[in-house]
C-alpha cells in the first residue's frame, strides 16, 4: 500500500462533503439531547417535525455525495490498494454507509425520524402511567417500518440481519443468536449455583437519604477522576441515562438519581463516562470522517462496561474511593465496612431492571430483549403479545415474576427511538471488555496498585491509544485482533465471571 505524503484533491473534496453532513448530524443530535433533557412536554410534536426535517436534509446531502462519481472513483482506488491506510478506511467505510443510505427513500427517512421522535414522548408517558396499550400502536408502526427498512437494505437470511448490521457491522442474526445462546447456557446454571449458596448479603444497609445535589457533586468527582473533561462536556438528568456527542470537544451524558440509593446514579455515571471517554478520545482533526467515529456499538459498550464493572466494581477501586464516599455520606456508609460494601456492590440477585442488574444477570436481560425483537422483526411474534412473552422469559431465565409493564417491557427507551437491533451490542460489549481488560493487565502489570491509589489516567490513556484514537481505522474484529493478539473469545468473560463470583460465593 502506498503511503501518500499529501492528500489528493479528491480526498480533500470528499472530506469537505463529509464535514458538511457531520455538522448537520451534530445539529440533529443537539435537538435530540435537548428533547430528553430540557424540552417542555408540549414541545414534542413540533420538535418531532424539526428533527424529521433535518434528518431528511442530512439523508439527502449524504446520498448525493457521489453525484459526480467522486466516491466511486476513490473506492476503486482504495480497492486497488493505491491509497494509504487512513484514506482507504475513510473511503470504504463511507462507501458502506452510502450504499446503505442510498437505498432508503427520503420520505421513509423523514417518516421514521418523525415517528421515533413522537414515540419517545409517548413511551415516556406510557412508562410513567404503566400503560403498554398507549405505546403499542407506536411500537407496531416502528416494527413495521423496520421490516420495510430491512427490505430496502436487503438481507440474505433474516430481516434482522440488515438491522443489527447498523449497530454491529458484519454481525448476523444467526451469529448473534449463537453467541448469546452459548452465553445463556453458561449463565443460567451459574446463576442457579449462586442461588443454591443462599448467601445472605443485606443490601438495604446502604440505603438512606441522599440529596441529589450532593450525589451530583460526587458523581462529577468520579467522572473527572476517570479523565472526563468537563470543559468538553456536561452532565445532566434524564429519565434514561445516555451519552451523546456532537464532536470530541462536546461530549455530554445524563444520569438519573434515586434519593434512597446513591449507587444507582454512581453506577450510571461510571457507565456513561466510559462512553463519553471514548468520544472525547477520538481525534478532533478526524471530525466528519469515519476516523472520527466509533467502530461499533459493541466496542463502544465495551468501554462503559469495562469502567463500570471491571474497574468500578473492583476492590482496588473502592479501596481508593470508599473513604471519600464515607466522608460525603457518613450515614450509612460509616457503619459499613469496605469488605461488606464490596459484597453488596457485587451482590447477584435476579431483578427487574436491566440498568441496575449485576454482572451475571445483566446479559440475561439483554438476551430476553434480543430474542423478542428478533421475533417481532421476523414476524413470529406480534407486538400485542410481547409483554406476555417478556414476562415468561423473565420467569424462565431469571426466576422472577414481572409485576407490571413499567418495570417490564416499557423500561427501555431503545425501541421507541427505532433502535431495533441495538440490544445485542450490550452483551458483545461485555465480551470485548473482558478481552481488552486481560490485555490491559498484561500491559500495565501494576494496574491494581494504580487504581487503589486513584491513579486512573493510565487506564484512560491505554484505552485512548489502543481503541479510541483509531476511529473506524479497524473493524471490530480486526481491532480485537490488533489489541489482544487473537480473535474475540468469550472464554475471557466466562473466566472473569468464574474467578470474581466464584470467590465471592464460594463456588
Steps between C-alpha positions, in 0.01 A plus 500: 500500500633839406563760768373827363685794649237744384130445461370514146252764396236225479552398864485864610174549310346184649592616851339836429173332407513271804570796726181675388293189572660459843417856604138437411506173696632692798205735479258205503685352798474826694124513440463137613706565813290807580183296451610261775646761738333839465205504266157579650235229458293696249797545270510137391287519185680796342837361607416175325437696182825696533707187556328324210565799272869520587541122483358507150745775401789298643387195307469692175841664545665166566331310219618751236858488622586292192302714255806546280651154558768628739436237767477222242833604352667508841348163591664343195834654599465372856411150382799507266725565802610839366434702814637519853329319788311801635367610161398144420311469828323832444393410149388141561309587817337797326407277210336245732291772666420657163393170350265443795353850508447534127261206517271686740248739338497856633137474605577184698781672691271795576218277620731285716661801668162662570354173631796437732486851641128471575532144626765596756264755655214248506729230643599728789132563574407132465780399734394758756137385480583128472293489181641279226190543280583870473837415347390187309388668173826694482707186553293317238572778250871501590528124446311533172738770382806306615386204292465737205847641572642148487334445163649822365848409629482136402588187693589137438332303778312721746373860486664538840839465324453838332411665832771360726761589236426870561623466857748211484630491142539158339303323775198286404197382695625142485847590629356718775263223605786252520711732717211587729370143526846382605510781756153404626605135531787611727319765701171330589661201680768724656225725635326187637821401680521842663138481612566160659762658725231715663764747609342781695609846388294780649496766229252710696783607730619753242160660444439843646411852405741652252431856380529523124737802497749305715461194278568714195822640645626157599414353159675790328809442715513135392450585132782753510723256686445258211625772265175653378563856382223725632623778273405277209174368643225526758287275723120525514193307614268291280251218552742258334879556533679552169812651347507705182759691305496782250877472449790402726505843664133484601410162650212494746333238713203472730415295805202464728495512879334295771491691828497169690793332323808696399646202311240519223619839376862418571489179298324676214755783515797264477331315213417813301841651572650192335302584186591868525872428538489306174352797317736751663790276402423510128737736321325831433679547168315196368155655558271436208675183381466138612831544685305739724234239584483202736544157343182335621258513789645177634846658522340813645323294764825324586635832622208571732483143631874481563486818708170424672571140597862394467625823653197656671399184685850386590665494842792727398262770373308510825812488711561846357142628473325356802649739759381787282152349476495464879600864540240623250223280645599396853155357553480208427849430363696570819336194654570273201849357445661512158493118477130492579442782252686303232271203555191722478633668186548162332195323639348264245124509501238461234335839451259676269701799379778449244715801582504403869587134436816329623769374266356149474130569454557805277562291190180303559311830484665564164433151367129538580483826305695357206277196473183710512607766250628237259165319517314829450704585190479148357124497556479204737379725785237776496553820697181447702640171631848633579431590867380145571808349335724749683353398835533128428864531401574688823346207684693241299844666494506706820241325711297812578149628436452834323237701695426764236602623156672812635760273657472258213479561129470880534822555694734566204500794259666320207200369307318833518802663338509243221804319644394151394813285475678705766459280809744216412785749490479531880597135545762521225641791699544280806693245296722763337556666839624182666748435221624861496530495880716191481731673252508815714614298801790362299606846381453662845626238749442730801146587391341414834750712691436800277123464534527463878684834511236669284740525207253427221649704218738221386189290434339774296819556304536128425144489367549825311813376324381146435135565414364857504748678274455258209142589418392255230852426382429138594189284499389369840646158424833636378527740795462215749770312310722809495463576872492150649683288243205268438139501378208567735488219753210476745715286731653818647162618624412157639837479676456848647153414632610166643801650677326804647169348601644160578701667775208711616256210522737210568437316176 
